């Protein structure tokens, strides 16, 4: 029963994280594009006149798509047409099952691993399940009975084959590096002998907690820099994001595979794209940037200095929050009466919010965090690791947006040439060199 509740709570955490990130990324996409293109971006939707710099727009989108008419083509394949968007979304949500967002958390004397399913073939699970998303795209393109949607499905198939191979080659090099990695001392008893499996994601992340030459984090990007470039390029192609959005190229095939979808079915494709972005960001952070690992601060160090670290963190939160609060209140005073409506109150609301955060941190200092006990230190270490994972996740999710609004779309022949003529030879060379170096060492 406890195992069921533990697993259910971890699944719930990941689901909330994914769906929350989807909403935030939709807003970040619009405001980021506006910032890059030197324009204002969405700022019209409001609740009681409060617009919150466009944050209300994702809420408005949900209601708009929920109540839109569901128009369906007459000659569609009814079953496959209806299944396709659900399959794409289900694949996006299932991939997170094996991604660790921390090592463990102590609850009532029990150590609970912070991963929903700690499979010893976790890497194979990632590659297998992620590939299934292409089936949903193909089904949508073919079942709509439209030549443009069919072309989008065909493009998705060719793109997946071209870049899935390169992704696998990049990850094999990473597995070679960490497959014989010794289990960290503080996790040896907890993870057991099966921890030696080189395909287990908890192994790959724990191995990145070591230091090279005593000062450089042994992250995947350090030991496999070429593999990282190949992997992140393949991830961009797998998520159908610019400059690899050929399956839905508006200037070529109208809207691609989801051209004939509307209402909530289109919303599922739309949300699945951002869910896949979060997946891609999580995989890049997990495989090449240490996952939940904090540079130079492994869990034993976090627990040993939890009191001082927590105190410093709270003091930093107070100072930063007060600075932001003062900036917002200063803006409210400077722009008083600028719009003549509810927007004039928004800077003041922002200042009040940051002031509440500062007061909360001050309240934490009153509780004397420097005297935190052993149980509190263990909980602090777990929360810091989860926070580190989320920060890396947000950064790489923003990188997806940054690249989309910076690089133009490749032509189809350029896409294929990059995958087969450039990335495949580089992936094979990287694998061979890695194997030779490891054999010599």
PAMI-331173 format. One line per field, with one value per residue (C-alpha): residue number from 1; x, y, z. Coordinates in Angstrom, 1 decimal, always signed. Example, Ala and Ser with C-alpha at 12.3 -4.5 7.8 and 13.67 -1.06 7.14 Angstrom:
BEGIN
resi [1  2];
east [+12.3  +13.7];
north [-4.5  -1.1];
up [+7.8  +7.1];
This chain:
BEGIN
resi [1  2  3  4  5  6  7  8  9  10  11  12  13  14  15  16  17  18  19  20  21  22  23  24  25  26  27  28  29  30  31  32  33  34  35  36  37  38  39  40  41  42  43  44  45  46  47  48  49  50  51  52  53  54  55  56  57  58  59  60  61  62  63  64  65  66  67  68  69  70  71  72  73  74  75  76  77  78  79  80  81  82  83  84  85  86  87  88  89  90  91  92  93  94  95  96  97  98  99  100  101  102  103  104  105  106  107  108  109  110  111  112  113  114  115  116  117  118  119  120  121  122  123  124  125  126  127  128  129  130  131  132  133  134  135  136  137  138  139  140  141  142  143  144  145  146  147  148  149  150  151  152  153  154  155  156  157  158  159  160  161  162  163  164  165  166  167  168  169  170  171  172  173  174  175  176  177  178  179  180  181  182  183  184  185  186  187  188  189  190  191  192  193  194  195  196  197  198  199  200  201  202  203  204  205  206  207  208  209  210  211  212  213  214  215  216  217  218  219  220  221  222  223  224  225  226  227  228  229  230  231  232  233  234  235  236  237  238  239  240  241  242  243  244  245  246  247  248  249  250  251  252  253  254  255  256  257  258  259  260  261  262  263  264  265  266  267  268  269  270  271  272  273  274  275  276  277  278  279  280  281  282  283  284  285  286  287  288  289  290  291  292  293  294  295  296  297  298  299  300  301  302  303  304  305  306  307  308  309  310  311  312  313  314  315  316  317  318  319  320  321  322  323  324  325  326  327  328  329  330  331  332  333  334  335  336  337  338  339  340  341  342  343  344  345  346  347  348  349  350  351  352  353  354  355  356  357  358  359  360  361  362  363  364  365  366  367  368  369  370  371  372  373  374  375  376  377  378  379  380  381  382  383  384  385  386  387  388  389  390  391  392  393  394  395  396  397  398  399  400  401  402  403  404  405  406  407  408  409  410  411  412  413  414  415  416  417  418  419  420  421  422  423  424  425  426  427  428  429  430  431  432  433  434  435  436  437  438  439  440  441];
east [+0.0  +2.8  +4.6  +1.3  +0.9  +4.6  +4.4  +1.0  +2.5  +5.5  +3.3  +1.2  +4.2  +5.5  +2.1  +1.6  +5.1  +4.5  +1.1  +2.3  +5.3  +3.0  +1.0  +4.1  +5.9  +2.9  +3.2  +7.0  +6.8  +4.6  +6.4  +9.8  +9.0  +7.7  +10.9  +13.1  +11.1  +10.9  +7.2  +4.7  +3.2  -0.1  -1.6  -5.3  -7.0  -7.8  -9.7  -11.4  -9.2  -6.0  -3.8  -0.7  +1.6  -0.2  -0.4  -4.2  -3.9  -3.2  -6.4  -8.4  -7.0  -8.3  -11.8  -11.7  -10.6  -13.0  -16.1  -15.0  -17.0  -15.3  -15.2  -14.2  -13.6  -16.3  -14.0  -11.8  -11.0  -13.1  -11.2  -7.6  -8.6  -10.0  -7.2  -4.2  -4.2  -4.7  -1.8  +0.5  -0.4  -0.2  +3.3  +4.4  +3.2  +4.4  +8.1  +8.6  +8.1  +11.9  +13.4  +14.7  +14.1  +16.1  +17.9  +15.6  +13.5  +13.2  +9.6  +9.1  +12.4  +11.8  +14.0  +11.7  +13.4  +12.4  +11.6  +8.2  +9.7  +13.4  +13.8  +17.2  +16.5  +15.3  +17.3  +15.7  +12.3  +12.9  +13.9  +11.1  +8.2  +9.4  +9.3  +5.7  +4.7  +5.5  +2.7  +0.2  +1.5  +1.3  -2.2  -3.4  -1.9  -3.3  -6.7  -7.6  -7.7  -5.9  -2.8  -1.2  -1.7  -0.5  +2.7  +3.2  +2.9  +5.4  +7.9  +7.5  +8.4  +11.5  +12.6  +12.2  +14.2  +17.0  +17.4  +16.4  +19.6  +21.8  +20.2  +20.9  +24.5  +25.0  +23.5  +25.6  +28.7  +27.3  +26.5  +30.0  +31.4  +29.2  +28.5  +31.4  +31.0  +31.3  +28.2  +28.5  +29.0  +25.9  +23.7  +25.3  +23.2  +20.0  +20.2  +21.7  +23.7  +21.3  +22.4  +25.4  +23.1  +24.5  +21.0  +19.5  +18.9  +19.5  +23.0  +23.8  +22.7  +24.5  +27.7  +27.6  +27.9  +31.6  +34.4  +37.1  +40.6  +39.0  +37.2  +35.2  +31.8  +31.7  +28.6  +27.8  +28.5  +32.1  +32.9  +30.8  +30.7  +30.2  +27.6  +25.8  +25.6  +24.3  +21.8  +20.3  +20.1  +18.2  +15.9  +15.0  +14.2  +12.2  +10.0  +9.3  +10.5  +12.2  +14.4  +13.1  +9.3  +9.0  +5.9  +3.9  +5.7  +3.1  +4.7  +4.8  +1.9  -0.5  -0.4  +0.8  -0.5  -3.0  -4.5  -7.9  -8.1  -10.0  -11.4  -9.9  -8.3  -6.1  -5.5  -4.1  -1.6  -0.8  -0.2  +1.7  +4.2  +5.0  +4.9  +7.5  +9.6  +9.6  +10.6  +13.4  +14.6  +14.4  +16.4  +19.1  +19.4  +19.4  +21.9  +24.3  +23.9  +23.8  +20.0  +19.3  +23.0  +24.1  +27.7  +30.3  +27.5  +26.8  +24.1  +26.4  +27.7  +24.2  +23.2  +26.3  +26.0  +22.2  +21.8  +24.2  +23.1  +19.4  +20.2  +22.2  +19.4  +16.7  +18.9  +19.3  +15.6  +14.9  +17.4  +16.3  +12.6  +13.0  +14.9  +12.2  +9.5  +11.1  +11.5  +7.8  +6.6  +8.9  +7.4  +3.9  +4.7  +6.3  +3.5  +0.6  -2.5  -0.7  -3.5  -6.5  -7.7  -6.9  -3.5  -2.3  -2.7  -0.5  +2.9  +1.6  +0.3  +3.7  +5.4  +3.0  +3.7  +7.5  +7.0  +5.0  +7.8  +10.4  +8.3  +7.9  +11.7  +12.1  +9.6  +11.8  +14.8  +12.9  +12.6  +16.5  +17.2  +20.9  +19.8  +18.1  +18.2  +19.2  +15.7  +15.4  +18.8  +17.8  +14.6  +16.5  +19.0  +16.1  +14.3  +17.6  +18.1  +14.5  +14.9  +18.2  +16.4  +13.5  +15.9  +17.8  +14.5  +13.2  +16.5  +16.5  +12.8  +13.6  +16.4  +13.8  +11.9  +15.1  +16.2  +12.8  +12.6  +16.3  +16.9  +14.9  +13.4  +15.6  +14.6  +13.6  +16.7  +18.9  +17.2  +17.9  +21.5  +22.2  +20.9  +22.5  +25.6  +26.8  +25.4  +25.5  +29.2  +30.0  +27.9  +29.8  +33.2  +32.3  +31.3  +34.5  +36.7  +34.9  +35.3  +39.0  +39.8  +37.9  +39.7  +43.1  +42.3];
north [+0.0  +2.4  +1.6  +2.4  +5.8  +6.7  +5.9  +7.8  +10.9  +10.9  +10.5  +13.4  +15.6  +15.0  +15.5  +18.8  +19.9  +19.0  +20.7  +23.7  +24.0  +23.7  +26.8  +28.8  +27.9  +29.0  +32.4  +32.4  +31.5  +34.5  +37.0  +35.7  +36.0  +39.5  +40.4  +39.0  +40.7  +44.0  +44.1  +44.0  +40.6  +39.4  +41.9  +42.0  +39.2  +40.2  +39.2  +42.1  +44.4  +42.8  +41.6  +40.4  +40.9  +38.4  +35.6  +35.5  +34.5  +30.8  +30.7  +32.4  +29.9  +26.9  +28.3  +29.4  +25.9  +24.2  +25.9  +26.0  +23.9  +20.6  +20.5  +17.2  +16.3  +14.1  +11.4  +10.9  +7.5  +8.1  +5.8  +6.8  +10.5  +10.5  +8.5  +10.4  +13.5  +11.4  +9.1  +12.0  +13.5  +10.1  +9.5  +12.9  +12.2  +8.6  +9.4  +11.1  +7.8  +7.0  +10.5  +11.1  +14.5  +13.8  +10.9  +10.1  +11.7  +10.4  +9.9  +8.4  +6.6  +5.3  +6.3  +6.9  +7.3  +10.4  +8.7  +7.1  +4.0  +3.2  +0.8  -0.8  -0.2  +3.3  +4.7  +2.1  +3.0  +6.7  +5.9  +3.4  +5.4  +8.7  +7.1  +6.2  +9.8  +9.7  +7.2  +9.7  +12.3  +9.7  +8.6  +12.2  +13.0  +9.9  +9.7  +13.3  +12.3  +15.5  +15.7  +18.4  +16.5  +13.3  +15.1  +16.3  +12.7  +11.4  +14.2  +13.3  +9.7  +10.5  +13.0  +10.6  +7.8  +10.3  +11.7  +8.8  +7.0  +9.9  +10.3  +6.7  +6.9  +10.0  +8.2  +5.0  +7.1  +8.4  +4.9  +3.7  +6.4  +5.8  +2.0  +1.1  +4.1  +3.1  +3.6  +6.8  +5.8  +7.6  +5.7  +2.3  +0.7  +2.4  +1.5  -2.0  -4.1  -3.6  +0.0  -1.1  -1.3  +1.3  +1.9  +3.1  +6.8  +7.0  +5.6  +8.1  +11.0  +9.8  +9.3  +13.0  +14.0  +13.2  +15.7  +15.5  +16.5  +17.6  +20.7  +20.1  +18.5  +15.2  +16.1  +14.5  +17.7  +17.6  +14.0  +13.9  +17.4  +16.2  +13.8  +16.7  +18.7  +15.7  +14.9  +18.3  +18.7  +15.4  +16.5  +19.6  +17.5  +15.0  +17.7  +19.2  +22.6  +25.2  +24.9  +21.3  +21.9  +20.4  +18.2  +21.4  +23.9  +26.7  +28.2  +24.8  +22.5  +25.0  +23.6  +20.0  +16.9  +18.7  +20.9  +19.2  +19.4  +21.9  +22.5  +20.3  +17.8  +20.6  +21.7  +18.2  +18.5  +22.0  +21.0  +17.8  +20.0  +21.9  +18.7  +17.3  +20.5  +19.8  +16.2  +17.3  +19.9  +17.2  +14.7  +17.3  +18.2  +14.6  +13.1  +16.0  +18.5  +16.4  +16.1  +17.0  +17.2  +20.6  +21.4  +20.9  +20.2  +16.4  +15.3  +14.6  +18.2  +19.6  +17.6  +18.5  +22.3  +22.5  +25.0  +27.6  +27.0  +27.4  +30.6  +32.1  +31.1  +32.8  +36.0  +36.0  +35.6  +38.5  +40.8  +39.9  +40.1  +43.5  +44.8  +43.5  +44.9  +48.4  +48.3  +47.5  +50.2  +52.7  +51.8  +52.1  +55.6  +56.6  +55.4  +56.4  +57.0  +56.1  +53.8  +55.1  +51.5  +48.4  +48.1  +51.0  +48.7  +45.9  +47.2  +47.7  +44.1  +42.9  +44.9  +43.6  +40.0  +40.3  +42.0  +39.0  +36.7  +38.8  +38.7  +34.9  +34.5  +36.8  +34.6  +31.6  +33.4  +33.9  +30.2  +29.9  +27.7  +27.4  +25.0  +22.6  +18.9  +15.8  +15.1  +18.7  +18.6  +15.5  +17.2  +20.4  +18.4  +16.7  +20.0  +21.6  +18.7  +19.0  +22.7  +22.3  +19.9  +22.3  +25.3  +23.3  +22.2  +25.8  +27.0  +24.4  +24.9  +28.6  +27.5  +25.8  +29.1  +31.1  +28.9  +28.8  +32.6  +32.9  +30.3  +29.9  +26.6  +24.2  +23.0  +19.3  +18.3  +20.2  +18.4  +15.0  +15.9  +17.1  +13.9  +11.4  +13.1  +15.1  +13.9  +10.1  +10.1  +12.3  +10.1  +7.0  +8.7  +9.9  +6.4  +4.8  +7.4  +7.1  +3.3  +3.5  +6.0  +4.0  +0.8  +2.6  +4.2];
up [+0.0  +0.9  -2.4  -4.3  -2.4  -3.0  -6.7  -7.0  -5.3  -7.6  -10.7  -9.4  -8.9  -12.4  -13.9  -12.1  -13.1  -16.8  -17.1  -15.1  -17.4  -20.4  -19.3  -18.4  -21.7  -23.8  -22.1  -22.4  -26.1  -26.8  -24.6  -25.6  -29.3  -28.7  -26.8  -29.6  -32.3  -30.3  -29.8  -26.9  -27.3  -25.9  -23.4  -24.1  -22.1  -18.5  -15.4  -13.7  -15.8  -14.5  -17.5  -15.6  -18.6  -20.7  -18.1  -18.5  -22.2  -21.5  -19.4  -22.2  -24.7  -22.7  -22.6  -26.2  -27.4  -25.0  -26.5  -30.1  -32.6  -33.3  -37.2  -38.6  -42.3  -43.9  -45.3  -42.3  -40.8  -37.7  -35.2  -36.1  -36.4  -32.9  -31.3  -32.8  -30.5  -27.4  -28.4  -28.9  -25.5  -23.7  -25.0  -23.8  -20.3  -20.1  -20.9  -17.5  -15.6  -15.5  -15.2  -11.6  -10.1  -6.9  -5.4  -2.4  +0.4  +3.9  +5.1  +8.6  +8.4  +4.9  +1.9  -1.1  -4.4  -6.4  -9.6  -10.6  -12.1  -11.5  -14.4  -15.1  -18.8  -18.4  -21.3  -23.6  -22.3  -23.1  -26.7  -27.2  -25.8  -27.3  -30.8  -30.3  -30.5  -34.3  -34.7  -33.5  -36.0  -38.9  -37.9  -37.8  -41.2  -42.9  -41.2  -42.0  -45.8  -46.8  -49.0  -46.9  -43.6  -45.3  -46.4  -42.8  -41.6  -44.1  -43.2  -39.5  -40.3  -42.3  -39.7  -36.9  -38.6  -39.5  -36.0  -33.7  -34.9  -34.1  -30.7  -29.9  -30.9  -28.7  -25.7  -26.3  -25.8  -22.5  -21.4  -22.1  -19.9  -16.9  -17.3  -15.0  -12.7  -9.1  -7.0  -4.8  -1.1  +0.2  -2.4  -2.4  +0.4  -0.9  -4.6  -4.3  -6.7  -9.6  -9.6  -11.8  -14.9  -17.3  -18.8  -15.5  -15.4  -11.7  -12.4  -15.1  -12.9  -9.8  -11.7  -12.8  -9.1  -9.2  -10.0  -12.7  -11.5  -8.2  -9.5  -12.7  -12.5  -14.3  -16.3  -19.6  -21.5  -20.1  -20.9  -24.1  -25.6  -29.2  -28.0  -26.3  -29.6  -31.5  -28.8  -28.4  -32.2  -32.4  -29.5  -31.5  -34.5  -32.4  -30.9  -34.3  -33.2  -35.4  -37.3  -37.7  -37.8  -41.3  -40.4  -39.8  -42.0  -42.5  -45.6  -47.4  -46.2  -44.6  -41.1  -41.6  -39.9  -37.6  -40.3  -40.1  -36.3  -34.2  -30.7  -28.0  -30.4  -31.7  -28.1  -27.4  -30.2  -29.1  -25.4  -26.5  -28.4  -25.2  -23.1  -25.5  -25.0  -21.3  -22.0  -24.2  -21.6  -18.9  -20.9  -21.8  -18.1  -17.0  -19.5  -19.9  -17.1  -14.0  -13.6  -9.9  -9.0  -7.6  -8.8  -6.0  -3.5  -3.3  -0.9  +2.1  +1.8  +1.6  +4.7  +6.7  +6.0  +5.8  +8.5  +7.1  +3.5  +4.4  +6.4  +3.4  +1.0  +3.2  +3.5  -0.3  -0.9  +1.5  -0.3  -3.8  -3.0  -1.4  -4.5  -6.8  -4.6  -4.5  -8.3  -8.8  -6.3  -8.0  -11.4  -9.9  -8.6  -11.9  -14.1  -11.9  -14.1  -17.3  -18.6  -16.7  -16.0  -14.0  -15.5  -13.3  -10.3  -11.7  -10.7  -7.2  -7.1  -8.2  -5.5  -2.9  -4.1  -3.8  -0.4  +0.8  -0.3  +1.6  +4.7  +4.4  +4.2  +7.2  +9.1  +8.2  +9.7  +12.9  +13.2  +13.5  +10.5  +11.4  +14.1  +11.7  +12.8  +11.0  +9.6  +8.5  +6.9  +4.8  +3.7  +2.8  +0.7  -1.2  -1.9  -3.1  -5.5  -6.8  -7.2  -9.1  -11.5  -12.1  -12.7  -15.4  -16.9  -17.1  -18.7  -21.5  -22.1  -22.7  -25.0  -27.2  -27.5  -28.1  -30.9  -32.5  -32.9  -33.9  -36.7  -39.9  -41.0  -42.9  -46.3  -46.4  -48.3  -45.8  -42.9  -44.4  -45.4  -41.9  -40.3  -42.6  -44.1  -41.1  -37.8  -38.5  -39.3  -36.4  -34.1  -35.2  -34.9  -31.4  -30.4  -31.7  -30.1  -26.8  -26.8  -27.7  -25.0  -22.4  -23.4  -23.1  -19.8];
